[in-house]
């Protein structure tokens, strides 16, 4: 949620929002939710956070119940115990923005009060730069999903979370032989991570363009959230701007957040979202 939207909402008296700094959480106009669902990809599924190449939904930053991660779900449960057991992880490993419409439909069928959406890493992390999702297509996919949520769950709150900076992943991992080996062996995010030690201008420029694509996706997420209305909150790029370390990434693939990475993702995204 941008400062402009907060200011307009305050002047209109339409909500109970107060004017805060860009990285401060929004103030909720309704009680804490009784149920929630998470939309997204392998990050939201907690992939590689507790086992070799498997989902680990207990350690999801959004709907997990692992106390070490302290997810959105557990934080909400401390103020509203009624949410107990009503935490649905609708994300799918490998999902892209095109899959959000279907996941949104699942959340609607569950009748939840709160939805988190973290998507876009797989739209940028492809086999090559040329296969990344076009920005206009990405935006259309996000609008389609948000419109489905708005039509089916008009009173639900939606937290849209910025895509992490995959260029930083290259930066913190490029000097690690283990990371480079994993990226190459498993063909991970080659649009960004191919030739990780190369200083050739072509590779430098390619990485910059891929990073810019993520920036453009995040811009579209922010704008789509504004278009949705006051029930949607964007994290003001808090997750994208977070300077994560290689120690917060799984040593099985050097791509997905490990338990400490999921914990910091939960903390940063929750602190810059709704306040119940």
C-alpha positions as CSV (number, residue, x, y, z in Angstrom):
1,X,0.0,0.0,0.0
2,X,1.6,3.3,-1.1
3,X,1.7,6.5,0.9
4,X,-0.5,8.2,-1.7
5,X,-3.2,5.6,-1.2
6,X,-2.9,5.8,2.6
7,X,-3.2,9.6,2.5
8,X,-6.3,9.5,0.3
9,X,-7.9,6.9,2.4
10,X,-7.3,9.0,5.5
11,X,-8.6,12.2,4.0
12,X,-11.7,10.4,2.8
13,X,-12.3,8.8,6.2
14,X,-13.2,5.6,4.4
15,X,-10.9,3.4,6.5
16,X,-9.1,3.5,9.8
17,X,-5.7,3.8,8.2
18,X,-3.1,6.1,9.6
19,X,-0.2,7.8,7.7
20,X,2.9,5.7,8.3
21,X,6.4,5.4,6.9
22,X,6.7,3.3,3.7
23,X,8.0,0.3,5.6
24,X,5.4,0.4,8.4
25,X,2.5,-2.0,8.5
26,X,-1.0,-1.0,7.5
27,X,-3.5,-0.6,10.3
28,X,-6.4,-3.1,9.9
29,X,-9.9,-1.8,9.9
30,X,-11.3,-5.2,10.8
31,X,-10.5,-7.8,13.4
32,X,-7.9,-10.4,12.8
33,X,-8.9,-13.1,10.3
34,X,-10.5,-16.4,11.2
35,X,-9.0,-18.2,8.2
36,X,-6.3,-17.7,5.6
37,X,-4.8,-19.1,2.4
38,X,-1.5,-18.7,0.8
39,X,-1.0,-18.5,-3.0
40,X,2.4,-18.8,-4.7
41,X,5.1,-21.2,-5.7
42,X,7.8,-23.4,-4.1
43,X,8.9,-20.6,-1.7
44,X,5.4,-20.5,-0.2
45,X,5.4,-24.3,-0.1
46,X,8.6,-24.3,2.0
47,X,10.4,-26.4,-0.6
48,X,13.8,-27.7,0.6
49,X,13.2,-26.2,4.1
50,X,13.1,-29.6,5.8
51,X,13.9,-32.3,3.3
52,X,15.7,-33.2,0.1
53,X,13.7,-31.7,-2.8
54,X,10.3,-31.9,-1.1
55,X,7.7,-29.4,0.0
56,X,7.7,-28.5,3.7
57,X,4.5,-26.6,4.3
58,X,5.0,-26.6,8.1
59,X,7.9,-24.2,7.5
60,X,6.0,-21.9,5.1
61,X,6.5,-18.3,5.9
62,X,2.7,-17.8,5.3
63,X,0.6,-20.7,6.6
64,X,3.2,-22.9,8.3
65,X,2.9,-24.0,12.0
66,X,6.6,-24.4,12.7
67,X,7.4,-22.1,15.7
68,X,10.9,-21.5,14.5
69,X,9.6,-19.8,11.4
70,X,6.7,-18.0,13.2
71,X,4.6,-17.6,10.1
72,X,1.8,-15.2,9.4
73,X,-0.6,-17.9,10.6
74,X,1.1,-18.3,13.9
75,X,1.4,-14.5,14.4
76,X,-2.3,-14.1,13.7
77,X,-3.2,-17.0,16.0
78,X,-1.6,-15.2,19.0
79,X,-4.3,-12.5,18.7
80,X,-7.1,-14.6,17.3
81,X,-7.1,-18.3,18.3
82,X,-10.1,-18.9,16.1
83,X,-7.8,-19.3,13.1
84,X,-6.5,-22.5,14.6
85,X,-6.4,-25.2,11.9
86,X,-7.8,-22.9,9.2
87,X,-4.6,-22.3,7.4
88,X,-4.6,-23.4,3.8
89,X,-1.5,-23.6,1.6
90,X,-2.8,-23.4,-1.9
91,X,0.6,-22.7,-3.5
92,X,2.2,-25.1,-5.9
93,X,5.9,-25.8,-6.5
94,X,6.8,-24.6,-9.9
95,X,3.9,-22.2,-10.2
96,X,4.1,-19.0,-12.3
97,X,1.8,-16.0,-12.4
98,X,-0.4,-17.9,-14.9
99,X,-1.3,-20.3,-12.1
100,X,-2.6,-17.6,-9.7
101,X,-6.1,-17.6,-11.2
102,X,-6.6,-21.3,-10.3
103,X,-5.1,-20.9,-6.9
104,X,-7.3,-17.9,-6.3
105,X,-10.3,-20.1,-7.1
106,X,-9.2,-22.6,-4.5
107,X,-8.9,-19.8,-1.9
108,X,-12.4,-18.6,-2.8
109,X,-13.8,-22.1,-2.4
110,X,-12.3,-22.2,1.1
111,X,-14.0,-18.9,2.1
112,X,-11.0,-17.4,3.8
113,X,-10.6,-14.0,5.4
114,X,-7.0,-13.4,4.5
115,X,-4.8,-14.3,1.5
116,X,-1.1,-14.0,0.9
117,X,0.4,-14.0,-2.6
118,X,4.1,-14.3,-3.4
119,X,4.6,-15.1,-7.1
120,X,7.0,-14.2,-9.9
121,X,10.3,-15.8,-9.2
122,X,9.6,-18.6,-11.7
123,X,8.4,-16.0,-14.3
124,X,11.9,-14.5,-14.2
125,X,13.9,-17.7,-13.2
126,X,13.7,-19.6,-16.5
127,X,16.0,-21.6,-18.7
128,X,17.1,-18.4,-20.5
129,X,16.4,-14.7,-20.6
130,X,14.3,-15.0,-23.7
131,X,11.8,-17.3,-21.9
132,X,10.9,-15.0,-19.1
133,X,7.2,-14.0,-18.8
134,X,6.5,-10.6,-20.6
135,X,5.6,-7.9,-18.1
136,X,2.2,-7.2,-19.7
137,X,1.4,-10.9,-19.5
138,X,2.5,-11.0,-15.9
139,X,0.2,-8.1,-15.0
140,X,-2.7,-9.6,-16.8
141,X,-2.3,-12.8,-14.8
142,X,-2.1,-11.0,-11.5
143,X,-5.2,-8.9,-12.3
144,X,-7.1,-12.0,-13.3
145,X,-6.3,-13.7,-10.0
146,X,-7.0,-10.6,-7.9
147,X,-10.3,-10.0,-9.6
148,X,-11.3,-13.6,-8.9
149,X,-10.5,-13.1,-5.2
150,X,-12.3,-9.8,-5.1
151,X,-15.4,-11.2,-6.7
152,X,-15.5,-14.3,-4.5
153,X,-14.2,-12.9,-1.3
154,X,-15.1,-9.2,-1.3
155,X,-14.3,-8.7,2.4
156,X,-11.0,-10.7,2.5
157,X,-7.7,-8.9,3.0
158,X,-5.0,-9.7,0.4
159,X,-1.3,-9.3,1.2
160,X,0.8,-9.1,-2.0
161,X,4.4,-9.7,-1.3
162,X,7.3,-8.5,-3.5
163,X,9.5,-11.0,-5.3
164,X,12.9,-11.4,-3.7
165,X,15.9,-10.0,-5.5
166,X,17.3,-12.9,-7.5
167,X,20.3,-10.8,-8.5
168,X,21.3,-10.7,-4.9
169,X,21.2,-14.5,-4.9
170,X,23.8,-14.5,-7.7
171,X,25.8,-11.9,-5.8
172,X,25.9,-13.8,-2.4
173,X,26.4,-17.2,-4.1
174,X,28.7,-16.6,-7.0
175,X,31.9,-17.1,-5.0
176,X,30.6,-20.4,-3.5
177,X,31.7,-23.5,-5.3
178,X,28.8,-25.5,-3.8
179,X,26.3,-22.9,-5.0
180,X,27.7,-22.7,-8.5
181,X,27.7,-26.5,-8.7
182,X,24.1,-26.8,-7.6
183,X,23.0,-24.0,-10.0
184,X,24.6,-25.8,-12.9
185,X,23.7,-29.4,-11.9
186,X,20.0,-28.6,-11.4
187,X,19.8,-25.9,-14.1
188,X,18.5,-23.4,-11.6
189,X,17.4,-20.0,-12.7
190,X,19.8,-19.9,-15.7
191,X,18.3,-16.6,-16.9
192,X,20.2,-15.1,-14.0
193,X,22.6,-17.8,-12.7
194,X,24.2,-19.0,-15.9
195,X,28.0,-18.4,-16.1
196,X,28.0,-17.0,-12.5
197,X,31.7,-16.1,-12.4
198,X,31.8,-14.4,-15.8
199,X,32.6,-10.7,-15.9
200,X,32.0,-10.5,-19.6
201,X,29.8,-7.5,-20.5
202,X,27.2,-9.7,-22.1
203,X,26.7,-11.6,-18.9
204,X,26.7,-8.5,-16.7
205,X,24.1,-6.9,-19.0
206,X,22.0,-10.1,-19.0
207,X,21.9,-10.2,-15.2
208,X,21.0,-6.5,-15.1
209,X,18.1,-7.1,-17.5
210,X,16.8,-10.0,-15.5
211,X,16.9,-8.0,-12.3
212,X,15.1,-5.2,-14.1
213,X,12.4,-7.7,-15.1
214,X,11.9,-8.6,-11.4
215,X,11.7,-4.8,-10.6
216,X,9.1,-4.4,-13.3
217,X,7.1,-7.3,-12.0
218,X,7.1,-5.8,-8.5
219,X,6.0,-2.5,-10.0
220,X,3.0,-4.3,-11.6
221,X,2.2,-6.1,-8.3
222,X,2.1,-2.7,-6.5
223,X,-0.1,-1.1,-9.1
224,X,-2.4,-4.1,-9.3
225,X,-2.8,-3.9,-5.5
226,X,-3.7,-0.2,-5.6
227,X,-6.2,-1.0,-8.3
228,X,-7.8,-3.7,-6.2
229,X,-8.6,-1.2,-3.4
230,X,-8.1,-0.8,0.3
231,X,-8.4,-4.5,1.1
232,X,-5.1,-5.2,-0.7
233,X,-1.7,-4.3,0.7
234,X,1.7,-4.4,-1.1
235,X,4.8,-4.7,1.1
236,X,6.4,-1.6,-0.5
237,X,9.2,-3.9,-1.8
238,X,10.3,-4.8,1.7
239,X,11.1,-8.4,0.7
240,X,12.8,-7.4,-2.5
241,X,15.0,-4.9,-0.6
242,X,15.9,-7.3,2.2
243,X,19.7,-8.1,2.1
244,X,19.5,-11.8,2.7
245,X,22.6,-13.9,3.2
246,X,23.7,-17.2,1.6
247,X,23.3,-18.7,5.1
248,X,19.5,-18.2,4.7
249,X,19.4,-20.3,1.6
250,X,19.0,-24.1,1.3
251,X,22.4,-25.9,0.8
252,X,20.6,-28.5,-1.3
253,X,19.9,-26.1,-4.2
254,X,21.2,-22.7,-3.1
255,X,18.0,-21.1,-4.3
256,X,15.1,-21.7,-1.9
257,X,15.0,-20.2,1.6
258,X,16.0,-22.6,4.4
259,X,14.3,-22.5,7.8
260,X,16.1,-19.3,8.8
261,X,15.3,-17.8,5.4
262,X,11.6,-18.7,5.8
263,X,11.7,-17.1,9.3
264,X,13.1,-13.8,8.0
265,X,10.6,-13.9,5.1
266,X,7.8,-14.3,7.5
267,X,9.1,-11.4,9.7
268,X,9.7,-8.9,6.9
269,X,6.5,-9.6,5.0
270,X,4.3,-9.6,8.1
271,X,5.8,-6.4,9.5
272,X,5.1,-4.6,6.2
273,X,1.6,-5.8,5.8
274,X,-1.6,-5.7,7.7
275,X,-1.6,-5.1,11.4
276,X,-4.4,-7.0,13.2
